[in-house]
Amino acid sequence: MTEKEIERISDETIAKYRKYVNPAYANILQFSGFSVPEERAEGCYIYDISGRRFLDCVGGYGAFSLGHRNPAVVEAVKKQLDREALKSHFFLSTELADACEALAEVLPGDIDFSFLCNSGTEAVEGALKAARITTGRPKYVSAINGFHGKTYGGLSVSGREVYKTHFKPLLEQTENVPFNDVSALEKAVDENTAAVILEMLQGEGGVNVATNEYMQAARSITKEKGALLIVDEVRTGFGRTGKWFGSEHSGIVPDIITMAKALGGGVMPVGAFSANERVWNALFGKNPFMHSTTFGGNPLACAAVLAAIKTTKELKAVENCEVRGRQLLAGLKGLQEKYPEWIKDVRGIGLVAGMEFEDEDIGSLLIASCGKRDLLAAYSLNNPKVVRLEPPLIITAEEIDTVISILDEAIAETIETVSELI
Ligand SMILES: Cc1ncc(COP(=O)(O)O)c(C=O)c1O
């Protein structure tokens, strides 16, 4: 493609975004220097239409645990597409049965049943409904800065006002408590509580990791008060934290787990909520159509889930995540030592890592500076002071070294820019 063609396609796409998609987002992308559209992706890399290659540490906000277009997952989906794309819903689906069986094998404890849907927020909606019908109670307790999606239920239990204010009234009985604060949780959960919903790692909240004691307390408080515990593993599921599910770090078994993102192997959009027999009997025991979906659990999605589980095992992606995660965190800690006045904190678990800066403008300048150096990083939606790195779990030691050295240069440049502005 010639430079002229690249410019024409880029300009036309930005103009269409301004006219038909999201004008403010078009401005952000242009400001950050990302005005050339992406074209293709492979493994840990994304290529734009000019052929420029970016090391992807945004990873579709956690969707690309197996990297982009993992060959085994792509092959499984293509094979299925040649047979049948969507189901009539009249017959049994072997694909759905197989996918749910494979999920049960990797899910913790007695969580054996799964409902497949199309996104994380849908998984949360299902989980909230399941908790209500199981307990007959109306109230939900969740954490400040938690993120559970942007449909009404997910938004109601999410913990940042700016995304909620304009859409009120939301679900009526919800309470947001400080994260990692056992006594606040203890006070909030009462005989009206259907469920506590928590992430073990607040991704959009700014990479805040729950302590094992907090997750264990959440388990025992909910048990004591007759409420359910939902762990939202949309981001942390499927190996992202160095275990198949993040809740395994604390050794607890929730009543319901939600998941999405990496579930479809980075090829198909798939979400799911999974639960124990008690919850499933309450939700579907009297009426199998109490919760349903047209596209959820379609055969293409199921083929992707099955292949993703198999490939995650074969590639030892969960084990690699643990080792490379430690390397990434150590590298970031080194940068914190080098720039102590600028980097307030470095934290993470597995391959989700965050660097917290004094203010959010530094984060956006840094992301732009990384982009100039062909590295993609993101800031956290509910805490933009935190720049987040979430590379594929298949990332190599050399690639992590590259990430750290690019960050080093980009931080130095950002500091120089900010110092000139002061
Ligand atoms: C923990 C958590 N729950 C729910 C969601 C919503 O998922 P989706 O964007 O697929 O609706 C997200 C998305 O980032 C998430 O991180």
The ligand as an ORCA input file, in Angstrom:
! r2SCAN-3c Opt
* xyz 0 1
  C     -14.333     -8.031     35.526
  C     -15.162     -7.653     34.346
  N     -16.473     -7.959     34.328
  C     -17.258     -7.674     33.281
  C     -16.741     -7.024     32.173
  C     -17.624     -6.728     31.003
  O     -17.287     -7.537     29.919
  P     -17.755     -7.159     28.444
  O     -16.992     -5.936     28.041
  O     -17.397     -8.375     27.628
  O     -19.210     -6.930     28.492
  C     -15.389     -6.681     32.140
  C     -14.821     -5.991     30.983
  O     -13.728     -5.465     30.990
  C     -14.575     -7.002     33.250
  O     -13.273     -6.697     33.286
*
